[in-house]
Amino acid sequence: MALRFLRAWARRGGAGAHEAVARHAPAPLLALFPLAFLGLSLPFLALPAEALRQLRHLHGVLFILAVAWTLVKATAVAEGLILARFDVGVRDNLRARAVHTQVKVFRNVVIFVVALLSLAAVLMTFDTVRQLGVSLLASAGVAGIILGFAAQRSIAMLLAGIQIAVTQPIRLDDVVIVEGEWGWIEEITLTYVVVRIWDLRRLVVPITYFTERPFQNWTRTSADILATVFLYVDYTFPVEELRGELRRVLEADPRWDGKVCVLQVTAAREQCLELRALMSAADSPTAWDLRCDVREKLVDFVKRHHPECLPRFRAEIDPRGAAGGTPPGKDTK
């Protein structure tokens, strides 16, 4: 009956809620309710005292595990209900990625705490473990120091995960540069972060890396980004013509978002001019494709219309020879 009630409620919440309940709710409930009924029936069973004690102990362990399983599945249902309202597939998905990151990290924290408490509760049902716990409490100062040093790294990672969920220096699907590699944040756990690199490799980084070391996040506040293309031409090159060609190329390309189109002379070197074309795109993968296409078309324009303005070295040959006398190969007699 409880399961039918949950399914009926989930149908009113939409497809996402119904899918989350149908996927995660049945199994733990089918285990929890029979165990609860068995616990209520134990006092009425006509069994020997020792058998009844063993059965009660077994029931207690199973009931603790069932409750822990139900809580874990409840977090999965809550995750599904929340994430169904935030679609990361849309272009402007900054808010959705922030919510997905927070929910997934907090779910990992809840699962860790539930697993830890349930394991402690199961162990405390055994008399030998309970006596050990009492003796440890008697020397709580020494035990606390030892456990503190032993768990220092684990606690630091747990706190780093919570800090990332709250402050969000990174989110799921953020574009980052970590250890010189460019990629997307694919997974955030309590102990590590997986970065999917552009060539489909995976870089696994400790989660404390993102709270202790600098890194680049290209989508921290928005996904749009500026792309650059550098060209090197002769001093005689007509820059204004290339500026018009850049505008024409970008206006014909659907990947350009129409915000930035700039061509500037950024350096005057000994043999050539350095030109920088600056353009904008909606996100970094689009910007990469756009800049490659624009670079190809601008170089082709220079080759077709002004081949004499390609970078070149100039040299002046003195006909009198390097020594300032008779040209090489002439007899001095």
Order of alpha helices (4+ residues) and beta strands (2+ residues): alpha-alpha-alpha-alpha-alpha-alpha-alpha-alpha-beta-beta-beta-beta-alpha-beta-beta-alpha-beta-beta-alpha
